[in-house]
Amino acid sequence: MALGSGLAAITLLAAPVPGTAQQAAAPARADPFPSNYRTPRPDDMLLRNATILDGAGGRIEGGDVLVRGGKIVATGKALANPGVREVDAKGRWITPGVIDVHTHNGTFVVPLTDIDRESSDVAETSSPNGADTWIETAVNPQDMGFDRGLMNGVTTMQILPGSTPIFAGRSVVVKPVRGATVWDMKVTGGAQGFKMACGENPKSWGGDKDNDGPNSRQGVIAYMRQAFLDAQAYGRDRAAGKAGRDLKKEALLGIMAGDIRVNLHCYRANDIASVLAVAKEFGFKIGAIHHATEAYKIPGLLRASGTCAAVWADWWGFKMEAQDAVRAGAPMLERAGVCVMMHSDSAADGQRLNITAAKAAAAGRRIGIETPPEVMIKWTTSNPAKLLGLESRVGTLKPGYQADLVLWSGNPFSIYTKADLVLIDGAVAWDRSKPPGAPVSDFELGRKGAQ
């Protein structure tokens, strides 16, 4: 493919400087906002006779899952009961908890933004470069999107900044549990995430009399390259004791050092290829292309760079760069050997990620690509866990992993199925048979629960 050969031929004109310059990126690894999340008291149980999708490609009919001490102890058939509560799961399905890698929960809060979009804190738009910002400092934990996601099987969420700036800042990963602050929900131990953007969003922001940002696609790419060059120069000066701290440049150094993982907002194939070229030039890896509506045109580039595609099934035509989206994008990429995952970018779609996967798989089936449930479930569990650097802890029903799992009333890819039981760290976080306890978000008062 022409695009692929062109990318491979790029000379590394500005590769990261080894040694002292990379050491200057060390402050970017520090987290100034420690987590207060406390593992809940576990509910030990043995779930029996379910259809199990383990998130790693396996399927067990009439299988059991033993949860003890907050961990998955065993999966299989006819497991011995060590003296814990048994749950009859016959006719029901068990999967790992759903992981949504692209939410704006807590920063684009319903119903506040239904009334006044100025109440949003989704992005810092005073400059195209917001690399020094941390989205967690804006998160309102009262957002009912957290509870609504939990009710529908979501156990981990990545909250990303918006896509108006080219460099939008750090993400935060949370559990949808109740807390007074986002730090009561914050997950640690994974990869630090960062949001970058290309295409229509950042180019539409710049260019008026009040903004000094680029107003074209080529301008956005040029801005990226210069910012990374400036960060490298800063790193050399800082290592030599010639510069004070610059939080924006430190973040970009952290990206080039591999300490911070990039989540890239990008739609068109040529835009994706352009930013992959920038990443190759400066020696860093992009974790996932988000939205990626034309990624199906360039699977070879994504495979070569080890970059995943986080996609929708049917967000088409709502903006110019989404005109060439196809519903079968996910199964087409899966067949081509690309790491695929579903994402929401919406508090509503964040309650239906398995259905999004089912719609994409159905579109693939219509063009001759069959994707079985044991593969589809990876799009909402184990593949997202890899992007977040949590693949050794969640996303798979494997002994020793955290017991983040869902007992579904039926096939999780059916619109008629509901989450009966949701466990986070082995504790019941949602039980459809019981109403949620206090406290209830102010934004839920007077609303009928989504059950």
C-alpha positions as CSV (number, residue, x, y, z in Angstrom):
1,M,0.0,0.0,0.0
2,A,1.4,3.4,-1.0
3,L,0.6,5.0,2.3
4,G,2.3,2.3,4.2
5,S,5.5,2.4,2.2
6,G,5.6,6.2,2.5
7,L,5.4,6.0,6.3
8,A,8.1,3.4,6.5
9,A,10.5,5.6,4.4
10,I,10.4,8.6,6.8
11,T,13.8,9.5,8.2
12,L,14.0,10.0,11.9
13,L,15.0,13.7,11.7
14,A,14.3,14.5,15.3
15,A,14.5,11.2,17.2
16,P,14.5,11.5,21.0
17,V,18.0,12.3,22.4
18,P,19.1,9.4,24.6
19,G,20.5,9.9,28.1
20,T,20.2,13.3,29.7
21,A,17.5,14.7,27.5
22,Q,15.2,11.7,28.2
23,Q,16.0,12.0,31.9
24,A,14.5,15.4,31.8
25,A,11.1,13.8,31.1
26,A,11.1,12.1,34.5
27,P,8.9,14.8,36.2
28,A,6.2,13.9,33.7
29,R,5.9,10.4,35.2
30,A,4.9,11.9,38.6
31,D,1.2,12.0,39.5
32,P,0.4,15.1,41.6
33,F,-3.1,13.8,42.3
34,P,-3.0,10.6,44.3
35,S,-5.8,8.1,44.3
36,N,-8.0,7.7,47.4
37,Y,-9.8,4.6,46.0
38,R,-10.3,1.9,48.5
39,T,-10.9,-1.7,47.5
40,P,-14.4,-2.6,48.8
41,R,-15.1,-5.5,51.1
42,P,-15.5,-8.5,48.7
43,D,-18.6,-10.6,48.3
44,D,-17.3,-14.2,47.9
45,M,-19.5,-16.3,45.6
46,L,-19.6,-19.2,43.2
47,L,-21.6,-18.4,40.0
48,R,-22.8,-21.7,38.5
49,N,-24.0,-23.0,35.1
50,A,-23.6,-19.9,33.0
51,T,-22.3,-19.3,29.5
52,I,-18.9,-17.7,30.1
53,L,-17.0,-15.5,27.7
54,D,-13.6,-15.1,29.3
55,G,-12.5,-12.0,27.3
56,A,-9.4,-13.9,26.0
57,G,-11.3,-15.7,23.2
58,G,-12.6,-18.6,25.3
59,R,-16.2,-19.8,25.8
60,I,-17.5,-22.2,28.4
61,E,-21.1,-23.5,28.2
62,G,-22.5,-24.4,31.6
63,G,-19.5,-23.0,33.3
64,D,-18.7,-21.7,36.8
65,V,-16.8,-18.8,38.1
66,L,-15.4,-18.7,41.7
67,V,-14.8,-15.3,43.2
68,R,-13.0,-15.0,46.5
69,G,-11.0,-12.2,48.2
70,G,-11.8,-9.8,45.4
71,K,-10.1,-12.0,42.8
72,I,-11.1,-14.5,40.2
73,V,-10.0,-17.9,41.7
74,A,-11.1,-20.3,39.0
75,T,-13.3,-20.7,36.0
76,G,-14.5,-24.1,34.6
77,K,-17.2,-26.7,35.1
78,A,-18.4,-28.3,38.3
79,L,-16.1,-26.3,40.5
80,A,-15.9,-27.3,44.1
81,N,-17.5,-24.9,46.5
82,P,-15.1,-23.8,49.3
83,G,-18.0,-22.6,51.4
84,V,-19.2,-19.4,49.7
85,R,-22.6,-18.2,48.5
86,E,-23.8,-19.9,45.3
87,V,-25.6,-18.0,42.5
88,D,-27.6,-20.0,40.0
89,A,-26.6,-18.5,36.7
90,K,-28.3,-21.1,34.5
91,G,-29.5,-19.5,31.2
92,R,-27.4,-16.4,31.9
93,W,-24.0,-15.2,30.7
94,I,-20.9,-14.0,32.5
95,T,-18.3,-11.7,31.0
96,P,-15.5,-9.5,32.3
97,G,-16.7,-6.0,33.2
98,V,-17.1,-3.6,30.2
99,I,-14.3,-1.1,29.8
100,D,-15.1,2.3,28.0
101,V,-11.9,3.9,26.9
102,H,-13.5,7.2,25.7
103,T,-15.9,9.0,28.0
104,H,-16.3,12.7,29.0
105,N,-18.2,11.8,32.2
106,G,-18.0,14.4,34.9
107,T,-16.8,17.1,32.6
108,F,-19.7,17.2,30.0
109,V,-22.4,16.6,32.6
110,V,-26.0,15.8,31.8
111,P,-28.3,17.6,32.6
112,L,-26.2,20.7,33.1
113,T,-24.9,20.7,29.5
114,D,-28.5,20.2,28.2
115,I,-29.2,23.6,29.6
116,D,-26.0,25.5,29.1
117,R,-23.0,24.1,27.2
118,E,-20.8,26.7,28.9
119,S,-21.0,24.5,32.0
120,S,-18.8,22.0,30.3
121,D,-15.2,21.6,31.4
122,V,-14.3,19.1,28.7
123,A,-11.3,21.0,27.3
124,E,-9.1,24.0,28.0
125,T,-9.3,25.9,24.8
126,S,-7.2,29.0,25.6
127,S,-4.4,27.5,23.5
128,P,-3.9,24.7,21.0
129,N,-1.5,23.3,23.5
130,G,-3.1,22.2,26.8
131,A,-0.6,19.5,27.5
132,D,-0.2,20.8,31.1
133,T,-3.8,20.1,32.0
134,W,-5.1,17.0,33.9
135,I,-8.8,16.3,33.2
136,E,-9.3,14.8,36.6
137,T,-9.1,18.3,38.2
138,A,-12.4,19.1,36.4
139,V,-14.4,15.9,37.0
140,N,-17.8,16.2,38.9
141,P,-18.4,12.8,40.5
142,Q,-22.1,13.5,40.7
143,D,-22.5,13.0,37.0
144,M,-25.2,10.3,36.7
145,G,-23.3,8.9,33.7
146,F,-21.2,7.0,36.2
147,D,-24.2,5.2,37.8
148,R,-25.9,4.6,34.4
149,G,-22.7,3.0,33.0
150,L,-22.4,0.8,36.0
151,M,-26.0,-0.3,35.7
152,N,-25.2,-1.5,32.2
153,G,-22.1,-3.5,33.0
154,V,-19.3,-0.8,32.8
155,T,-16.7,-1.3,35.5
156,T,-13.8,0.9,34.2
157,M,-13.9,4.2,32.3
158,Q,-11.2,6.4,30.9
159,I,-12.2,10.1,31.0
160,L,-10.5,12.0,28.3
161,P,-10.2,15.8,27.6
162,G,-12.1,17.1,24.5
163,S,-10.6,17.4,21.0
164,T,-10.5,21.1,20.4
165,P,-6.8,21.5,21.4
166,I,-4.1,19.7,19.5
167,F,-2.6,18.7,22.8
168,A,-5.5,18.3,25.2
169,G,-3.8,16.9,28.3
170,R,-3.9,13.9,30.6
171,S,-6.8,11.4,31.0
172,V,-7.9,9.7,34.1
173,V,-9.1,6.1,34.6
174,V,-11.9,5.5,37.1
175,K,-14.2,2.9,38.6
176,P,-17.9,4.0,38.4
177,V,-18.2,3.9,42.2
178,R,-19.6,6.7,44.4
179,G,-17.2,9.1,45.9
180,A,-17.0,12.7,47.1
181,T,-14.1,13.4,44.6
182,V,-12.8,11.8,41.5
183,W,-9.8,10.6,43.5
184,D,-12.2,8.3,45.4
185,M,-12.8,6.6,42.0
186,K,-9.3,6.8,40.5
187,V,-7.5,3.7,39.2
188,T,-3.8,3.5,39.5
189,G,-1.1,1.2,38.2
190,G,-1.9,1.5,34.5
191,A,-0.5,3.7,31.7
192,Q,-0.8,7.5,32.0
193,G,-3.1,8.5,29.2
194,F,-3.0,11.7,27.0
195,K,-5.3,13.1,24.4
196,M,-4.2,14.5,21.1
197,A,-6.4,15.6,18.1
198,C,-6.1,16.1,14.4
199,G,-8.5,17.0,11.6
200,E,-11.5,19.2,11.7
201,N,-11.8,19.9,15.5
202,P,-8.4,21.6,16.1
203,K,-8.2,23.2,12.7
204,S,-11.6,24.8,13.1
205,W,-10.5,26.4,16.4
206,G,-7.5,28.4,15.2
207,G,-7.1,31.3,12.9
208,D,-9.4,34.1,14.2
209,K,-8.2,37.3,15.7
210,D,-8.3,35.9,19.2
211,N,-6.7,32.5,18.6
212,D,-3.1,31.9,17.4
213,G,-3.6,28.2,16.5
214,P,-3.4,26.7,13.0
215,N,-6.5,26.7,10.8
216,S,-5.6,23.9,8.3
217,R,-4.7,20.2,8.4
218,Q,-1.1,21.0,7.3
219,G,-1.0,23.7,10.0
220,V,-2.0,21.2,12.7
221,I,0.7,18.7,11.7
222,A,3.3,21.5,11.6
223,Y,2.3,22.7,15.0
224,M,2.7,19.2,16.4
225,R,6.2,18.8,15.0
226,Q,7.4,22.1,16.2
227,A,6.0,21.4,19.7
228,F,7.9,18.2,19.9
229,L,11.1,19.9,18.6
230,D,10.7,22.6,21.2
231,A,10.2,19.9,23.9
232,Q,13.4,18.2,22.9
233,A,15.3,21.4,23.1
234,Y,13.8,22.1,26.5
235,G,14.8,18.6,27.6
236,R,18.4,19.2,26.7
237,D,18.4,22.6,28.4
238,R,16.8,21.2,31.5
239,A,19.2,18.3,31.7
240,A,22.0,20.8,31.5
241,G,20.5,23.0,34.3
242,K,19.6,25.8,31.9
243,A,15.8,25.8,32.1
244,G,13.2,25.8,34.8
245,R,10.1,23.6,34.7
246,D,7.7,23.8,31.8
247,L,4.7,21.5,32.4
248,K,3.6,21.5,28.7
249,K,7.0,20.5,27.4
250,E,7.5,18.0,30.2
251,A,4.3,16.2,29.1
252,L,5.6,16.0,25.5
253,L,8.9,14.7,26.7
254,G,7.0,12.0,28.6
255,I,5.2,11.0,25.4
256,M,8.5,10.7,23.5
257,A,10.0,8.7,26.4
258,G,7.2,6.3,26.3
259,D,5.9,7.1,29.8
260,I,2.6,8.7,28.6
261,R,0.3,6.8,26.2
262,V,-1.4,8.8,23.4
263,N,-5.1,8.6,22.6
264,L,-5.5,10.3,19.2
265,H,-8.8,11.8,18.0
266,C,-8.7,11.2,14.3
267,Y,-11.2,10.3,11.5
268,R,-9.8,10.3,8.0
269,A,-7.2,7.8,6.7
270,N,-4.9,10.5,5.5
271,D,-5.0,12.3,8.9
272,I,-4.3,9.1,10.7
273,A,-1.3,8.4,8.4
274,S,0.0,12.0,8.9
275,V,0.0,11.7,12.7
276,L,1.5,8.2,12.6
277,A,4.3,9.8,10.6
278,V,4.9,12.4,13.3
279,A,4.9,9.6,15.9
280,K,7.5,7.7,13.9
281,E,9.6,10.9,13.4
282,F,9.8,11.6,17.1
283,G,10.0,7.9,18.2
284,F,6.8,7.4,20.1
285,K,3.8,5.1,19.8
286,I,0.2,6.0,19.6
287,G,-1.9,3.7,21.8
288,A,-5.2,4.0,19.9
289,I,-6.8,6.1,17.2
290,H,-10.2,7.1,18.6
291,H,-13.2,7.4,16.2
292,A,-11.0,6.1,13.3
293,T,-13.9,6.1,10.9
294,E,-11.6,5.5,7.9
295,A,-9.1,3.2,9.7
296,Y,-10.5,0.3,7.6
297,K,-8.7,1.8,4.6
298,I,-5.2,1.6,6.2
299,P,-5.1,-1.5,8.4
300,G,-1.4,-2.2,7.4
301,L,-0.3,1.1,8.9
302,L,-2.1,0.3,12.2
303,R,-0.6,-3.1,12.3
304,A,2.9,-1.8,11.6
305,S,2.8,0.8,14.3
306,G,1.1,-1.5,16.9
307,T,-1.8,1.0,17.2
308,C,-5.3,0.0,18.1
309,A,-8.6,1.4,16.6
310,A,-11.3,2.6,19.1
311,V,-14.5,2.9,17.0
312,W,-18.2,3.2,16.8
313,A,-20.6,1.1,14.8
314,D,-22.8,3.7,13.3
315,W,-21.8,7.3,13.9
316,W,-21.9,8.4,10.3
317,G,-22.3,11.7,8.5
318,F,-22.5,14.0,11.5
319,K,-19.5,15.9,10.3
320,M,-17.6,16.1,7.0
321,E,-14.7,13.8,8.1
322,A,-17.1,11.1,9.1
323,Q,-18.7,10.8,5.7
324,D,-16.8,7.7,4.7
325,A,-17.5,5.6,7.8
326,V,-18.8,2.1,7.4
327,R,-20.7,0.1,10.0
328,A,-18.5,-3.0,9.4
329,G,-15.3,-1.1,10.3
330,A,-14.6,-3.1,13.5
331,P,-14.9,-6.6,11.9
332,M,-13.0,-5.5,8.9
333,L,-10.1,-4.3,11.1
334,E,-10.3,-7.5,13.2
335,R,-10.0,-9.7,10.1
336,A,-7.0,-7.6,9.1
337,G,-5.2,-8.3,12.4
338,V,-5.7,-4.9,14.0
339,C,-6.4,-4.5,17.7
340,V,-10.1,-3.2,17.9
341,M,-12.2,-1.9,20.6
342,M,-15.5,-0.1,21.0
343,H,-15.8,3.3,22.6
344,S,-18.7,5.6,23.5
345,D,-17.8,9.4,23.5
346,S,-21.3,9.6,24.8
347,A,-23.0,9.0,28.2
348,A,-25.9,7.3,26.3
349,D,-23.7,5.1,24.1
350,G,-21.6,4.3,27.2
351,Q,-24.5,2.3,28.5
352,R,-24.7,0.2,25.4
353,L,-21.1,-0.7,24.3
354,N,-21.9,-4.4,23.9
355,I,-24.8,-3.5,21.6
356,T,-22.5,-1.2,19.6
357,A,-20.2,-4.3,19.1
358,A,-23.2,-6.4,18.1
359,K,-24.3,-3.8,15.5
360,A,-20.8,-3.7,14.0
361,A,-20.6,-7.5,13.9
362,A,-24.0,-7.7,12.2
363,A,-22.8,-5.3,9.5
364,G,-19.7,-7.5,9.1
365,R,-21.9,-10.6,8.8
366,R,-23.8,-9.0,5.9
367,I,-20.6,-8.7,3.9
368,G,-19.4,-12.2,4.8
369,I,-17.3,-11.6,7.9
370,E,-18.4,-13.8,10.9
371,T,-17.3,-12.6,14.3
372,P,-18.3,-14.9,17.2
373,P,-19.3,-13.6,20.6
374,E,-16.0,-14.8,22.1
375,V,-14.2,-12.4,19.8
376,M,-16.7,-9.6,20.0
377,I,-16.4,-9.5,23.8
378,K,-12.7,-8.7,23.5
379,W,-13.7,-5.4,21.8
380,T,-15.2,-4.2,25.1
381,T,-13.0,-6.0,27.7
382,S,-9.5,-7.3,27.1
383,N,-8.5,-5.0,24.2
384,P,-9.5,-1.8,26.1
385,A,-7.6,-3.2,29.2
386,K,-4.4,-3.4,27.1
387,L,-4.8,0.3,25.9
388,L,-5.1,1.4,29.6
389,G,-2.1,-0.7,30.7
390,L,-4.4,-2.8,32.9
391,E,-4.2,-6.1,30.9
392,S,-2.7,-8.0,33.8
393,R,-5.5,-7.0,36.2
394,V,-8.9,-6.6,34.4
395,G,-10.5,-7.4,31.1
396,T,-10.2,-11.2,31.4
397,L,-11.7,-13.8,33.6
398,K,-8.4,-15.4,34.7
399,P,-7.3,-16.7,38.1
400,G,-5.6,-13.9,40.0
401,Y,-7.2,-11.1,38.1
402,Q,-9.5,-8.6,39.8
403,A,-13.1,-9.8,39.9
404,D,-14.6,-7.1,37.7
405,L,-17.3,-9.1,36.0
406,V,-20.9,-9.0,34.9
407,L,-23.7,-11.6,35.2
408,W,-26.0,-10.8,32.3
409,S,-29.7,-11.9,32.1
410,G,-29.0,-13.4,28.7
411,N,-26.7,-13.0,25.7
412,P,-24.8,-9.7,26.3
413,F,-25.1,-8.8,22.6
414,S,-28.9,-8.8,22.7
415,I,-30.9,-5.5,23.2
416,Y,-33.2,-7.5,25.5
417,T,-30.4,-8.4,27.9
418,K,-29.7,-6.5,31.2
419,A,-26.9,-6.5,33.7
420,D,-28.3,-8.5,36.7
421,L,-25.1,-8.3,38.8
422,V,-22.0,-6.2,38.5
423,L,-18.9,-6.9,40.6
424,I,-16.0,-4.5,41.0
425,D,-13.0,-5.9,42.8
426,G,-15.2,-8.8,43.9
427,A,-17.8,-6.7,45.6
428,V,-21.4,-6.2,44.3
429,A,-21.5,-2.7,42.9
430,W,-24.9,-3.2,41.1
431,D,-27.7,-5.7,41.8
432,R,-30.7,-5.3,39.5
433,S,-32.9,-7.0,42.1
434,K,-32.2,-4.3,44.7
435,P,-32.6,-0.5,44.5
436,P,-29.3,1.4,44.8
437,G,-28.6,2.7,48.3
438,A,-27.9,6.2,49.4
439,P,-26.5,8.6,48.5
440,V,-28.1,9.3,45.2
441,S,-26.7,12.0,42.8
442,D,-28.6,15.3,42.9
443,F,-28.9,14.9,39.1
444,E,-30.8,11.6,39.6
445,L,-33.5,13.1,41.8
446,G,-36.9,12.9,40.2
447,R,-35.6,10.6,37.4
448,K,-36.7,7.0,36.8
449,G,-33.7,4.7,37.0
450,A,-32.5,2.9,33.8
451,Q,-33.4,-0.7,34.7
